[in-house]
Amino acid sequence: MAIQISENGRLFTLHTKNSSYQMFADPFGTLLHLYYGKRTDGENLSDLIFRTDMGFSGNPPEAGSDRTYSLDYLPQELPSSGVGDYRDDCVRIRHADGSCAARFLFDSFQVSKGSYSLPGMPSLYDTDAETGETLTITLREACSDVRVQLLYGVFEQADIITRALKVWNGGQTPVDLEKVLSMSMDIPFGDFDMIYFAGRHAMERTAERLPVRRAGVRIGSVRGTSSHQYNPAMILCSPNADEDAGDCYGFCFVYSGNFTASAQQDQRNQTRIQMGIHPDFFSFRLAPGEVFCAPQVILSYSSRGLTALSRSYHRILREHMCRGPWKHARRPVLINNWEATYFDFNREKLLAIASQAAELGIEMLVLDDGWFGKRDDDNSGLGDWFVNTEKLGGTLTDLSEQIHRMGMKFGLWFEPEMVSEDSDLYRAHPDWALTIPGREPNRGRNQLVLNMARPDVRDYLLERLTDILSNAKIDYVKWDMNRSICDIFSSCSGTERTGELYHRYVLGVYELLEGFLARFPHILLEGCSGGGGRFDAAMLYYSPQIWCSDNTDAVNRLSIQYGTSFFYPVSAVGAHVSACPNHQTGRSVPFRTRGDVAMAGSFGYELDLNQITDEEKEQVREQINSFRYLYSLTHEGDYYRLTEPGKDDFMAWEFVDENREHAMLTIVQTESFGNPVPIHTVVKGLDPAKKYRCLMNGAVRSGASWMGAGLTPDRILKQYESLVIEFVRES
Ligand code: GLA
């Protein structure tokens, strides 16, 4: 029983295979958070909260003269706002009289089979492998007609609990929502570190770890997208937690826009964790009868360290978030012309790349930016989604058919959400761009953002995408988004609703993506935002893979892919072999290493294949064969991080298949010294009782020995050299 209800419907315990989560509606109606951690039997743990009279922590009227009952320290599921809890609130309502007070009281609950869904937004869905269960707890605001429904989803076998909430205006007058986070939770005991993934364009998702104290740790985005700067996911873990041991809690936001995520200790050293849409630039007017839905957060707990936590996320995102025919199908090995040609291409150049690619066994040509409108650099043309037949030396129909005749699939780049001022679209519809009347707009990559909240903008884009895709043989689309958003002003719904725009923008993007996939369900969609600026769980609902970073330097990719791996599965990570010296860093790395690093992702090439040596061409053939042969191991197997960036002189990671019959370990030497000392790596995930042959040296040992004693490579690696070592089970 995943959802256990007791104490006359006031004690709620959610159970997964290895965790339990408990809440209690106390006699005053406050929904207390009692526990989240190792699995329990569901007994009432409310005596863990020891009440004391805390000075300057006041008491709600219902507590009468009991000075020990204070909302200012009680651990809560939906903290009340403006009525005596001085910590961060979760839902802030501005009532018609201007007050913002809200006291949320337990009203009722409902348990249902199956997962909940949220209108217009992605969320985890049920599959044959596992059906979720849903607990809905309704709280009413004490002095108004606002109701909040807290939604809890349980995927018992997957060790996943989800949270989301809905705010309903049941009154006769509109209310303004000034803040609606998706979740708040107070962990009453323990010190924690927060691990988050920060960076910048072309250097995203590098892991950082900070202790959570009373000053708190807070990340977020107000860029309109989930952003390169902070990924919308965080881990709270015990200070001694590592890959293999320690308490870890994951929080992964299923949303692609502004977000906030924080952890902060209060005066009693309890940790309040929050996640949701960023309250800055946010407000939402709820008319009588209207409902606002906050996006989903995916929670998981592991008592066995970070590797186990990551495994739960990889599985749930792969199985219950990614959709469509490409969910498990092997993705084609692609060649993308961007770093090969940038905007400087014509039909001959493309065909030369394509024919060389086909000869080497590459399965798809992706034509990147520059095929439409007037677009020979990044200053013009966005929005004019009409084929530039002059540049392509013919129609896209011809080109795509020619590519197919070579035995390859064909993919195309779009950046639907953008418009260049130098475009026919902008000249015809300047009001479609996000600008503030009377204010010169901020430009990013010299382009403006279309107001995706407008139905006419979405209709135009769907019509253009449909026209292009129906008139050529297109198997794949790269959906890009190349700037942060500002200049928010809603010309459609009036100034008083400008605070809704960032959110309505995101909903508009989801609606367009949904409409697009409904028309072209066979398309393999790759998400992109200057690489990984919108690398989030919500985008995986539409695109099972996302271009991980505009940085293709294999060594920088080690830390980018390392950070990405905490939440996102390898199958989601777009990774390509590119030319050296690398265009972003100037570094040269052996061709083999570039392939081995990209192999931990949805694999492809992004260079002019006519410029590489015969030896490198031979390696391309080998890499493609390896990618095909290792696909189920790398894309569906278990992933282990064996090192941390900057800690050792090498990086190593490993894949083990579900049956623990086959493992592959990759090492890249990142530093090198004179008179080198041999390196040594641990091996993980094997069956201790079974024998494994190491294909590097033929040695056969038990899994216990390999995992206990580890492995010393049989040669010294030079800087940036890589080594791939397979283990095959013998018994
Ligand atoms: C973004 C993408 C690149 C490429 C360019 C084209 O930066 O991340 O891969 O598609 O746009 O302009």
Residues whose N, C-alpha, C, O or C-beta is under 5 A from the ligand:
A	BS01	GLA	W338 D368 D369 C528 S529 G530 G531 D550
